[in-house]
Amino acid sequence: MKYKGAAIQYDCHFMDKEKNLAALTNLVRQAAAQGAKLIVLPEMCATGYYFDSMEQAAEMAEPIANGQTVRLLENLAKELDCYLVAGLPESDGERLYNSAVLIGPEGLIGRHRKMHHYVPDSTWAKTGDEPVKVFNTPIGNIGIQICMDLSYPEGPRLSRLMGAQVLCSQMRRLQSYQRLRWQMHLRLMNWNEPSIPSSIWLTRAKENGMYVIASNRHGNEKGFDFCGGSGIIDPEGRVVACHPYGDGIAMAEIDLEMKPDRSEIPLRRPKLYRELQLQRYPWYQSQYYQAYATEPLLEGKQFSTAVCSMKPENREEGFMAVKQAISQAGKQGERLLVLPELVLGGVPDDLQQAQCVAIREDDPVWKELSSLVMENHVDVILGFVLEENGKLWNAAACLCEDGSRHYYRKSHLTEREAQWAEAGDRAGLVRDRPYGRIGVLLGNEIFITEVPRLLANSGCDILAVPAVENPSCPPGIPEVQQEVEHYHLARVRANENSTYAVFAAQKGVSGIFGPDMFLVPRNEVVLNESGFADMTMDTRFILSDESGCPAINLVREKPMLGTRHTTWYDKLIEETDCVL
């Protein structure tokens, strides 16, 4: 089935429902006249967003059944023979919710209540108290997420596992915002997204192999500037439509028969994900780990980490390149160096090649590299083919400056890797070092949302990702084409997990990414070609900003994990019957 989808964008006027309903009616009619069958409107599209209190919100809130906005949308959907997704403040007795509705020619189909609140929601709205839903319609299976919901990977993943083909999201992305800091310290900052589709939207589409239609408003409300950039992203993660600025419509064909060239979903191993059910971050971590964990988190340090991108052609070339990188890291005072996947020996095409480049744990190469690591006082993580008892693994070695060595056997193999490698029996490796807790995963495992989530939930400060290639998807259509730095999967993983992420690829863009999605300029370095780059990290519990005001470190507090709704996550650890 093919049809046109549309994301509508306009300036929503605060507390002026009549004006907003007139504006959205006009744009919905325009979209339908151009053939759109599924039309997505912004979050709180008829009322504005920044309510000061429950009382103020109650003036604008409506019951889903027979409310003014829903009645208007029902009439439009019936008249225009289309499906509408729109956000509104919902009143349910004395309770208020930030909600979205799906309406078709037949009337109201269903609703979604926002599960993950941003700061202003907490002044008036009750947290969504219903599980993720997917609605079966004549134009496909449709899921809904509202704004901040999309910053958490679980909701979109659950939607896909339940059969969603299209995920509709209502947004209110900002160009500037006020950020609440420790002791009510306020400062004005710029939102770190241009007026093009968010990198989070691209990630959710690509990692789940489904369309994302995201509608964002523009204009100004109470001093907050909304950046627009509404768009449609296809299951490959490509921006197929975008409306960067002003009132208008982003429209593109939705092809439900489209299958992504590559999908990591079939590689999922739900039996390894049981700990995703656990809420590990209900309290401050300094107290939590002392009380409950077998290995308390270290105090943390300020230190430098390096990433090196290289593409050796054979074992000898790889060995020499690794030695040079370790020596360089030592000269520059790095504490941690992350090198690419399969850097010792290269990438095998088949079993025979893998056998030729395989390295055993007792191979003399490890003694030489460990001596170099200790001499340069740097920990090194790198990839190679591991041989053990006649079996092969795609593996990572963690060589520590204290002389210890640890190995991770990749647990989520690509089809190509499965031709020569065994699958490991755990998702990622966790190791404590004097400067912080490291989580190691390999290559395409960064695309499987559950793996970095598990490592973050284990208290990791840093995600170390040796990879063969950068799995980032194209940044956009020609009109909104941006520099390659606009989208990098490791940046999204760092932000959504409140960790640092160090991504080292043989080819494509490597980099080191900080945990704060709202920080401008970004705390990151991006390596577009082969070479060496480093960045200072800070894993201490308490930091001080430029004003001297203390703040809890994001990598230790992990707000993006502490606000998860694990009650609804059962399907993440179940084998799915859904045909993906």
C-alpha positions as CSV (number, residue, x, y, z in Angstrom):
1,M,0.0,0.0,0.0
2,K,1.2,3.5,-0.9
3,Y,-0.3,6.8,0.2
4,K,0.8,10.4,1.1
5,G,1.7,11.4,4.6
6,A,2.0,15.0,5.8
7,A,3.4,16.8,8.8
8,I,1.8,20.2,9.4
9,Q,3.7,23.1,10.9
10,Y,2.4,26.5,12.0
11,D,2.7,29.2,14.7
12,C,0.4,28.1,17.6
13,H,-0.9,31.1,19.7
14,F,-1.0,30.6,23.4
15,M,-4.5,30.3,24.9
16,D,-6.1,31.3,21.6
17,K,-8.0,28.1,20.6
18,E,-10.2,29.7,18.0
19,K,-7.3,31.1,16.1
20,N,-5.3,27.9,16.3
21,L,-8.2,25.8,15.2
22,A,-8.8,28.0,12.2
23,A,-5.1,27.8,11.2
24,L,-4.9,24.0,11.5
25,T,-8.2,23.6,9.6
26,N,-6.8,25.6,6.7
27,L,-3.5,23.6,6.6
28,V,-5.3,20.3,7.0
29,R,-7.5,21.2,4.0
30,Q,-4.4,22.1,2.0
31,A,-2.7,18.8,2.8
32,A,-5.8,16.8,2.0
33,A,-6.2,18.7,-1.3
34,Q,-2.7,17.5,-2.2
35,G,-3.7,13.9,-1.5
36,A,-2.5,13.4,2.0
37,K,-4.2,10.5,3.8
38,L,-2.3,10.6,7.1
39,I,-1.8,14.1,8.5
40,V,0.1,14.8,11.8
41,L,-0.4,18.1,13.8
42,P,1.9,19.4,16.5
43,E,1.8,18.8,20.3
44,M,-0.8,20.9,22.0
45,C,-1.8,22.2,18.6
46,A,-4.9,24.2,19.5
47,T,-3.8,25.7,22.8
48,G,-0.1,26.4,23.2
49,Y,2.2,24.7,25.7
50,Y,3.6,26.7,28.6
51,F,0.8,26.6,31.1
52,D,1.7,28.1,34.5
53,S,-0.6,25.9,36.5
54,M,-3.3,23.2,36.5
55,E,-5.9,25.9,36.7
56,Q,-4.6,27.6,33.6
57,A,-4.4,24.3,31.7
58,A,-7.9,23.4,32.8
59,E,-9.2,26.4,31.0
60,M,-8.0,24.9,27.7
61,A,-8.3,21.2,28.4
62,E,-11.1,19.1,26.9
63,P,-12.4,15.6,27.3
64,I,-11.4,13.3,24.5
65,A,-15.0,12.3,23.9
66,N,-17.0,15.2,22.5
67,G,-14.4,17.9,23.1
68,Q,-14.3,21.0,20.8
69,T,-11.0,20.0,19.2
70,V,-11.8,16.4,18.7
71,R,-15.3,17.2,17.2
72,L,-13.7,19.6,14.7
73,L,-11.0,17.0,13.8
74,E,-13.7,14.3,13.4
75,N,-15.6,16.4,11.0
76,L,-12.5,17.2,9.0
77,A,-11.4,13.6,8.8
78,K,-14.9,12.5,7.7
79,E,-15.2,15.3,5.1
80,L,-11.7,14.9,3.7
81,D,-11.5,11.1,4.0
82,C,-8.2,11.2,5.9
83,Y,-6.6,10.3,9.2
84,L,-5.5,12.9,11.6
85,V,-3.1,12.8,14.6
86,A,-3.2,15.8,16.9
87,G,-2.0,16.8,20.4
88,L,-4.2,18.5,23.0
89,P,-4.6,18.9,26.8
90,E,-7.0,16.2,27.9
91,S,-9.3,16.5,30.9
92,D,-10.4,13.2,32.5
93,G,-12.4,14.2,35.5
94,E,-10.0,16.0,37.8
95,R,-7.0,14.6,35.9
96,L,-5.2,16.5,33.1
97,Y,-2.9,14.8,30.5
98,N,-0.8,15.9,27.6
99,S,-2.4,13.6,25.0
100,A,-2.7,12.9,21.3
101,V,-5.6,11.4,19.4
102,L,-5.8,9.4,16.2
103,I,-9.0,10.2,14.2
104,G,-10.2,8.7,10.9
105,P,-13.2,9.0,8.7
106,E,-15.0,6.7,11.1
107,G,-14.3,8.9,14.1
108,L,-12.0,8.7,17.1
109,I,-9.8,5.6,16.9
110,G,-7.6,6.0,19.9
111,R,-5.3,8.2,22.1
112,H,-1.8,8.3,23.6
113,R,-1.0,10.0,26.9
114,K,2.5,11.5,27.1
115,M,4.6,9.1,29.2
116,H,7.9,11.2,29.6
117,H,7.4,14.7,30.7
118,Y,9.6,17.7,29.8
119,V,9.9,20.3,32.5
120,P,6.8,22.4,31.7
121,D,4.5,19.3,31.6
122,S,5.1,18.9,35.3
123,T,3.3,22.1,36.1
124,W,-0.1,20.7,35.1
125,A,-0.1,17.2,33.5
126,K,-0.4,13.8,35.0
127,T,2.1,11.3,33.6
128,G,0.7,9.0,31.0
129,D,-0.7,5.9,32.7
130,E,-1.4,3.6,29.8
131,P,0.8,1.2,27.9
132,V,2.2,1.9,24.4
133,K,-0.6,1.2,21.8
134,V,-0.5,0.5,18.1
135,F,-3.7,1.2,16.1
136,N,-4.7,-1.0,13.2
137,T,-6.3,1.1,10.4
138,P,-7.0,0.7,6.7
139,I,-3.8,2.7,6.0
140,G,-1.6,0.6,8.2
141,N,-0.6,0.1,11.8
142,I,0.0,3.5,13.4
143,G,1.9,4.3,16.7
144,I,2.0,7.6,18.5
145,Q,4.6,9.2,20.7
146,I,4.6,12.8,22.0
147,C,7.8,14.9,21.9
148,M,10.0,13.7,24.9
149,D,8.6,10.2,24.5
150,L,10.7,9.9,21.4
151,S,13.9,10.7,23.3
152,Y,13.5,7.3,25.0
153,P,14.1,4.3,22.8
154,E,11.7,2.0,24.5
155,G,8.4,3.5,23.4
156,P,9.3,3.5,19.6
157,R,10.8,0.0,20.0
158,L,7.7,-1.3,21.7
159,S,5.6,0.3,18.9
160,R,7.6,-1.6,16.3
161,L,7.5,-4.9,18.1
162,M,3.7,-4.5,18.2
163,G,3.6,-4.1,14.5
164,A,3.7,-0.3,13.9
165,Q,4.6,0.7,10.4
166,V,4.3,4.4,10.9
167,L,5.1,6.3,14.1
168,C,3.5,9.7,14.4
169,S,5.1,12.2,16.8
170,Q,3.9,15.7,17.9
171,M,6.8,18.0,18.8
172,R,7.6,21.4,20.2
173,R,11.4,21.5,19.6
174,L,12.9,24.8,20.7
175,Q,15.6,27.1,19.4
176,S,16.2,28.5,22.9
177,Y,15.1,27.5,26.3
178,Q,15.7,28.1,29.9
179,R,17.4,25.3,31.8
180,L,16.9,24.6,35.5
181,R,20.2,24.1,37.2
182,W,21.2,23.2,40.8
183,Q,19.8,25.6,43.4
184,M,17.3,27.1,40.8
185,H,20.1,28.7,38.8
186,L,18.8,29.7,35.4
187,R,20.6,30.4,32.2
188,L,19.6,30.9,28.6
189,M,20.9,28.5,26.1
190,N,20.3,27.6,22.4
191,W,18.6,24.4,21.5
192,N,21.1,22.2,19.7
193,E,19.0,21.4,16.6
194,P,18.7,23.4,13.4
195,S,15.4,23.7,11.6
196,I,15.7,20.3,10.1
197,P,14.5,16.9,11.3
198,S,16.0,16.0,14.7
199,S,18.7,13.3,14.8
200,I,16.6,11.5,17.3
201,W,13.8,11.2,14.7
202,L,16.3,9.7,12.2
203,T,17.5,7.2,14.7
204,R,14.0,6.0,15.7
205,A,13.1,5.5,12.1
206,K,16.3,3.6,11.1
207,E,16.8,1.5,14.2
208,N,13.2,0.2,14.0
209,G,12.7,0.1,10.2
210,M,9.5,2.2,10.2
211,Y,8.3,5.6,9.0
212,V,8.4,8.6,11.4
213,I,6.1,11.5,10.7
214,A,7.1,14.4,13.1
215,S,5.2,17.7,13.3
216,N,6.8,20.6,15.1
217,R,5.4,24.1,15.6
218,H,7.3,27.3,15.0
219,G,6.9,30.8,16.5
220,N,7.5,32.2,19.9
221,E,5.7,31.4,23.2
222,K,6.7,33.2,26.5
223,G,10.1,33.9,25.2
224,F,10.7,30.4,23.8
225,D,11.4,30.1,20.1
226,F,10.2,27.0,18.3
227,C,12.4,25.9,15.4
228,G,10.1,24.1,13.0
229,G,11.8,21.5,10.9
230,S,8.8,19.1,10.6
231,G,9.5,16.2,8.4
232,I,9.0,12.6,7.3
233,I,11.7,10.0,7.7
234,D,11.6,6.6,5.9
235,P,12.6,3.2,7.3
236,E,16.1,3.7,6.1
237,G,16.5,6.8,8.2
238,R,16.4,9.1,5.2
239,V,14.6,12.5,5.4
240,V,12.2,12.3,2.5
241,A,10.3,15.5,3.3
242,C,11.0,18.6,5.4
243,H,9.5,22.0,6.1
244,P,12.3,24.0,7.7
245,Y,10.6,27.3,8.5
246,G,7.3,29.0,8.8
247,D,3.8,27.7,8.2
248,G,3.5,24.9,5.8
249,I,3.4,21.2,5.1
250,A,6.1,18.5,4.7
251,M,4.6,15.7,2.5
252,A,5.9,12.5,1.1
253,E,4.8,9.0,0.0
254,I,4.4,6.4,2.6
255,D,5.2,3.0,1.1
256,L,4.2,0.2,3.5
257,E,5.8,-2.4,1.4
258,M,9.2,-0.8,1.8
259,K,11.8,-3.0,3.5
260,P,15.0,-1.4,4.8
261,D,18.1,-2.8,3.2
262,R,19.4,-3.6,6.6
263,S,17.6,-4.1,9.8
264,E,19.0,-5.1,13.2
265,I,15.7,-6.0,14.7
266,P,15.9,-9.7,13.6
267,L,19.2,-9.8,15.5
268,R,17.6,-9.0,18.8
269,R,18.1,-11.6,21.6
270,P,15.4,-10.8,24.1
271,K,16.6,-13.4,26.6
272,L,19.7,-11.2,27.2
273,Y,17.6,-8.1,28.0
274,R,16.0,-9.2,31.3
275,E,17.6,-6.4,33.3
276,L,15.8,-3.8,31.2
277,Q,12.9,-4.4,33.5
278,L,14.9,-3.1,36.4
279,Q,14.7,0.6,37.5
280,R,18.3,1.0,38.7
281,Y,18.2,4.8,39.1
282,P,15.6,5.8,41.7
283,W,18.1,7.5,44.0
284,Y,21.4,9.4,43.9
285,Q,24.0,7.0,42.7
286,S,26.6,7.8,45.4
287,Q,24.2,6.4,47.9
288,Y,22.6,3.7,45.8
289,Y,25.7,1.8,44.8
290,Q,27.2,2.0,48.3
291,A,24.0,0.5,49.7
292,Y,23.1,-2.1,47.0
293,A,25.7,-2.8,44.5
294,T,28.4,-5.4,44.9
295,E,30.9,-3.1,43.3
296,P,30.4,0.6,44.2
297,L,31.1,3.2,41.6
298,L,34.4,5.0,41.9
299,E,34.5,8.6,42.8
300,G,35.3,9.5,39.2
301,K,37.9,11.8,37.6
302,Q,38.5,14.4,35.0
303,F,40.6,12.7,32.3
304,S,41.3,12.6,28.6
305,T,40.0,9.9,26.2
306,A,41.1,9.4,22.6
307,V,39.6,7.8,19.5
308,C,41.6,6.6,16.5
309,S,40.2,5.7,13.1
310,M,42.2,3.4,10.9
311,K,41.7,0.8,8.2
312,P,44.6,-1.7,8.1
313,E,44.7,-4.2,5.2
314,N,46.3,-7.1,7.1
315,R,47.5,-8.3,10.5
316,E,51.0,-6.8,10.3
317,E,49.7,-3.4,9.2
318,G,47.1,-3.5,11.9
319,F,49.6,-4.4,14.6
320,M,51.9,-1.5,13.7
321,A,49.0,1.0,13.5
322,V,47.8,-0.1,16.9
323,K,51.3,0.3,18.4
324,Q,51.6,3.8,16.9
325,A,48.2,4.8,18.3
326,I,49.1,3.6,21.8
327,S,52.4,5.5,21.7
328,Q,50.6,8.7,20.6
329,A,48.0,8.3,23.3
330,G,50.7,7.9,25.9
331,K,52.6,11.0,24.7
332,Q,49.3,13.1,24.9
333,G,48.4,11.8,28.4
334,E,45.3,9.9,27.4
335,R,43.7,7.5,30.0
336,L,41.5,5.6,27.5
337,L,42.0,4.9,23.8
338,V,39.3,3.2,21.7
339,L,40.3,1.6,18.3
340,P,38.1,0.1,15.6
341,E,36.5,-3.3,15.4
342,L,38.6,-6.0,13.8
343,V,41.6,-3.7,13.6
344,L,44.1,-6.5,14.2
345,G,43.9,-8.4,11.0
346,G,41.2,-6.7,9.1
347,V,37.6,-7.7,8.2
348,P,37.3,-11.3,7.1
349,D,34.9,-12.1,4.2
350,D,34.5,-15.8,5.1
351,L,35.5,-18.5,7.5
352,Q,38.8,-19.2,5.8
353,Q,39.9,-15.6,6.1
354,A,38.8,-15.4,9.7
355,Q,40.9,-18.4,10.5
356,C,43.9,-16.8,8.9
357,V,43.7,-13.6,11.0
358,A,42.4,-15.2,14.3
359,I,44.4,-14.6,17.5
360,R,44.4,-16.8,20.6
361,E,44.4,-15.4,24.2
362,D,47.9,-16.8,24.7
363,D,49.3,-15.2,21.5
364,P,52.5,-13.3,22.1
365,V,50.9,-10.2,20.5
366,W,49.0,-9.6,23.7
367,K,52.1,-9.6,25.9
368,E,53.8,-7.0,23.6
369,L,50.7,-4.8,23.4
370,S,50.1,-5.1,27.2
371,S,53.7,-4.0,27.8
372,L,53.2,-1.0,25.6
373,V,49.9,-0.2,27.3
374,M,51.6,-0.2,30.8
375,E,54.5,1.8,29.5
376,N,52.2,4.5,28.2
377,H,49.7,4.4,31.1
378,V,46.7,4.1,28.9
379,D,43.8,1.6,28.7
380,V,43.1,0.4,25.2
381,I,40.0,-1.2,23.7
382,L,40.3,-2.8,20.2
383,G,38.6,-5.4,18.0
384,F,40.0,-8.6,16.6
385,V,39.1,-12.3,15.7
386,L,39.4,-14.5,18.7
387,E,40.2,-18.2,18.4
388,E,39.4,-20.5,21.3
389,N,39.1,-24.3,21.2
390,G,38.7,-24.3,17.4
391,K,35.9,-21.7,17.5
392,L,36.0,-18.0,16.4
393,W,34.4,-14.9,17.8
394,N,34.2,-11.3,16.7
395,A,35.8,-9.9,19.9
396,A,37.0,-6.9,21.7
397,A,40.0,-6.8,24.0
398,C,40.3,-4.4,26.9
399,L,44.0,-4.0,27.7
400,C,44.5,-2.2,31.0
401,E,47.5,-0.3,32.3
402,D,47.6,-2.5,35.4
403,G,48.4,-5.5,33.1
404,S,45.0,-7.1,33.2
405,R,43.2,-8.2,30.0
406,H,39.5,-8.7,29.4
407,Y,37.6,-9.9,26.4
408,Y,34.1,-9.4,25.0
409,R,32.6,-11.8,22.5
410,K,30.1,-10.1,20.3
411,S,26.6,-11.3,21.0
412,H,24.6,-9.8,18.1
413,L,26.1,-11.0,14.8
414,T,25.3,-9.7,11.4
415,E,24.5,-12.2,8.7
416,R,28.0,-11.9,7.3
417,E,29.6,-12.4,10.7
418,A,27.5,-15.4,11.5
419,Q,29.3,-17.2,8.6
420,W,32.4,-17.4,10.6
421,A,31.8,-16.3,14.2
422,E,30.1,-17.8,17.3
423,A,27.7,-15.5,19.2
424,G,28.7,-14.5,22.7
425,D,26.3,-15.1,25.6
426,R,26.1,-11.7,27.1
427,A,25.2,-8.2,25.8
428,G,28.2,-6.1,26.3
429,L,31.1,-6.0,28.7
430,V,31.3,-3.9,31.9
431,R,34.6,-3.0,33.5
432,D,35.6,-0.5,36.3
433,R,38.6,1.6,35.8
434,P,40.0,4.3,38.2
435,Y,38.4,7.0,36.1
436,G,35.0,5.4,35.6
437,R,32.8,2.4,34.5
438,I,33.2,1.4,30.9
439,G,30.7,-0.5,28.8
440,V,32.0,-2.2,25.6
441,L,29.9,-3.2,22.6
442,L,30.8,-3.9,19.0
443,G,29.8,-2.4,15.7
444,N,26.2,-2.9,14.8
445,E,25.3,-3.6,18.4
446,I,25.0,0.2,18.8
447,F,22.0,0.0,16.5
448,I,20.3,-2.5,18.8
449,T,18.9,-0.1,21.3
450,E,18.7,-2.7,24.1
451,V,22.5,-3.2,24.2
452,P,23.7,0.3,25.1
453,R,20.6,0.6,27.4
454,L,21.7,-2.4,29.3
455,L,25.2,-1.1,29.7
456,A,24.0,2.3,30.9
457,N,21.6,0.6,33.3
458,S,24.6,-1.2,34.7
459,G,26.0,2.2,35.7
460,C,28.5,2.7,32.8
461,D,29.9,6.2,32.4
462,I,31.3,5.5,29.0
463,L,30.1,3.4,26.1
464,A,33.2,2.2,24.1
465,V,32.2,1.2,20.5
466,P,34.8,-0.3,18.2
467,A,33.2,-0.6,14.8
468,V,33.9,-1.4,11.2
469,E,31.8,1.4,9.7
470,N,29.7,4.3,10.8
471,P,26.1,3.2,10.6
472,S,24.7,6.7,10.5
473,C,22.1,7.4,7.9
474,P,22.0,10.2,5.3
475,P,21.3,13.6,7.0
476,G,18.6,14.9,4.7
477,I,17.2,15.8,1.3
478,P,19.1,18.4,-0.8
479,E,17.2,21.4,0.4
480,V,18.1,20.7,4.0
481,Q,21.4,18.9,3.5
482,Q,23.6,19.5,6.4
483,E,27.2,18.7,7.3
484,V,27.7,15.1,8.3
485,E,28.0,16.1,11.9
486,H,24.3,16.7,12.1
487,Y,23.6,13.1,12.6
488,H,25.7,10.5,14.3
489,L,24.1,7.5,16.0
490,A,26.7,7.5,18.8
491,R,25.6,11.0,19.7
492,V,22.0,9.9,20.1
493,R,23.1,6.9,22.2
494,A,25.2,9.1,24.5
495,N,22.3,11.6,25.0
496,E,19.5,9.0,25.6
497,N,21.6,7.0,28.0
498,S,23.3,9.9,29.9
499,T,26.7,8.5,29.1
500,Y,29.8,9.4,27.1
501,A,30.1,7.5,23.8
502,V,33.4,6.8,22.1
503,F,32.9,5.5,18.5
504,A,35.9,4.3,16.6
505,A,35.3,3.1,13.0
506,Q,37.5,1.8,10.3
507,K,35.6,3.9,7.8
508,G,33.1,6.7,8.1
509,V,32.7,9.2,10.9
510,S,34.2,8.4,14.3
511,G,33.9,10.6,17.4
512,I,33.5,11.2,21.1
513,F,30.2,12.4,22.3
514,G,29.1,13.9,25.6
515,P,25.9,13.0,27.6
516,D,24.0,16.3,27.5
517,M,21.6,16.6,24.6
518,F,20.8,20.3,25.6
519,L,24.4,21.6,25.8
520,V,25.5,24.2,23.3
521,P,28.1,24.0,21.9
522,R,28.1,20.2,22.1
523,N,30.7,18.5,24.2
524,E,32.1,16.3,21.4
525,V,34.8,15.8,18.8
526,V,34.1,14.4,15.4
527,L,36.6,12.6,13.2
528,N,35.6,12.7,9.6
529,E,38.6,10.8,8.3
530,S,41.3,8.4,9.5
531,G,43.3,10.0,12.3
532,F,43.4,10.7,16.0
533,A,41.2,12.9,18.3
534,D,40.7,13.3,22.0
535,M,38.3,15.0,24.5
536,T,38.2,15.6,28.2
537,M,35.7,13.6,30.2
538,D,34.4,14.2,33.7
539,T,32.9,11.3,35.7
540,R,32.9,13.0,39.1
541,F,29.5,12.9,40.9
542,I,29.4,16.7,41.5
543,L,30.5,19.2,38.9
544,S,30.6,23.0,38.9
545,D,29.5,25.1,35.9
546,E,31.0,28.3,34.7
547,S,29.2,30.3,37.4
548,G,30.6,28.1,40.2
549,C,27.2,26.5,40.9
550,P,27.4,22.8,41.8
551,A,25.5,20.3,39.7
552,I,25.1,16.5,39.7
553,N,26.9,14.9,36.8
554,L,24.6,13.5,34.2
555,V,26.6,10.4,33.7
556,R,26.2,9.5,37.4
557,E,22.6,10.8,37.9
558,K,21.4,9.3,34.6
559,P,18.0,11.2,34.3
560,M,17.2,9.5,31.0
561,L,17.2,6.1,32.8
562,G,15.6,7.2,36.1
563,T,12.5,8.4,34.3
564,R,11.9,5.2,32.3
565,H,8.5,3.5,32.7
566,T,9.6,-0.1,33.2
567,T,6.1,-1.2,34.0
568,W,5.3,-1.3,30.3
569,Y,8.5,-3.0,29.1
570,D,7.5,-6.6,29.2
571,K,7.5,-7.0,25.4
572,L,11.1,-6.0,25.2
573,I,12.2,-9.2,26.8
574,E,9.7,-11.5,25.0
575,E,10.2,-13.2,21.7
576,T,7.9,-11.3,19.2
577,D,5.5,-12.9,16.8
578,C,5.4,-9.8,14.8
579,V,6.6,-10.1,11.2
580,L,9.2,-7.3,11.0
